[in-house]
Amino acid sequence: MDRASLLSHVDRWGRETSPNRARLPGLTTEEAALHRDLVEDSLGPSVRLEQERVRFSAIEVGLRSAPR
């Protein structure tokens, strides 16, 4: 999940009942920063956005801009 996608779906956020606080070495620098903000509740308490709640229009935009 990237920060822009998360922030553009604030109205679809849920609550994470058991946040994963493990170190995730496979993340990019940007992903790791977002994960840290989520774990530290910097964006709100226990923020969660399930992939099923991402607007289809946002997925279409992402697919069109993805490298081929």
Helices and strands as residue ranges (DSSP letters): H 3-7, G 10-12, E 14-15, H 29-39, E 47-48, G 51-53, H 56-65
